Amino acid sequence: MEFEHTSVLLEETIENLQIKPDGIYVDGTLGGGGHSFRIVSALSGHGRLIGIDQDEAAIRAAGQRLSPYQDKVTLIRDNYCNARQALREINIEKVDGILLDLGVSSFQLDNSERGFSYRYDTPLDMRMDLRQRLTAKNIINQYTEMELYRVIRDYGEEQFAKNIAKHIVKEREKRPIETTGELNEIIKAAIPAKMRATGGHPSKRTFQAVRIECNRELEVLKDSLDDLIDLLNPGGRLCIITFHSLEDRIVKTAFRRNENPCICPSDFPVCVCGQVSKGRVVTRKPILPSTEELAVNKRAKSAKLRVFCKG
């Protein structure tokens, strides 16, 4: 299957990166290389793009897409949380811009074998990095009812999380839950029929929650943001596209803290904590997809772009 992914908020992201022709840029979630293609095509012979992705299929596909610019491109199979070390290994200490396009790609959703989607009946997997041991099947069959409830409630923001967790545990006592189709039926049975009639697919929130848990998406994001800002040259920009309210909150909070890190009580006349601002938040409110983009790409619906500029 071809790695297809329509890049969300493409024009807005490229504009906000403010690409310098001779600069060094990092795409920390390379995917199919859509954003990267636009970045690298704006670079001179002295510019450089480093593409990072933990998905081997993404690295392969992006390599083909970016092949006309291969002398300016370095592809690394890793998680963006290891960007500092990965860059150091290729003798890069600072960069001029970093992009993260979070969540799951269209390719991963549409490739039935990966087990990300509730639209196919396929083995439960959901790993973005197939070298990883933990799978969705492990989570569904081995987590306690309380742990399942926490994951589905917190990461899926699912109002029927308690009932879904209870149904999963009850069903797996009979036999292991092996496929997305089996999980689908269990979720459906746990949600009242009148609620299933509205609000999209009944499995959407639970599948999202299990995927986030499986790939530690929120912990990785939270633990990486300060480091990514530190990697920027003065004037460099960090652009992050989120698709989930919890991701967006993490980004918003980290950007604000890096802009104003002072921890002194508000009644102190001057700052004595010694915390220094790392830059400024460019986007007071997130940039949202245009009406035109939403008309051609329904997956852009929940996308939000936030931008930080290093001081």
Secondary structure, DSSP 4 states (H G I P E B T S, - for coil): -----PPTTHHHHHHHHT--TT-EEEESS-TTSHHHHHHHTT--TT-EEEEEES-HHHHHHHHHHTGGGGGGEEEEES-GGGHHHHHHTTT---EEEEEEE-S--HHHHH-GGG---TTS--B----SSTT-S--HHHHHHHS-HHHHHHHHHHHH--TTHHHHHHHHHHHHTTS---BHHHHHHHHHHHS-HHHHTSSS-TTHHHHHHHHHHHHTHHHHHHHHHHHHHHTEEEEEEEEEEE-SHHHHHHHHHHHHHHH----S-TT-SS--S-----EEES-SS-B---HHHHHH-GGGTT-EEEEEEE-
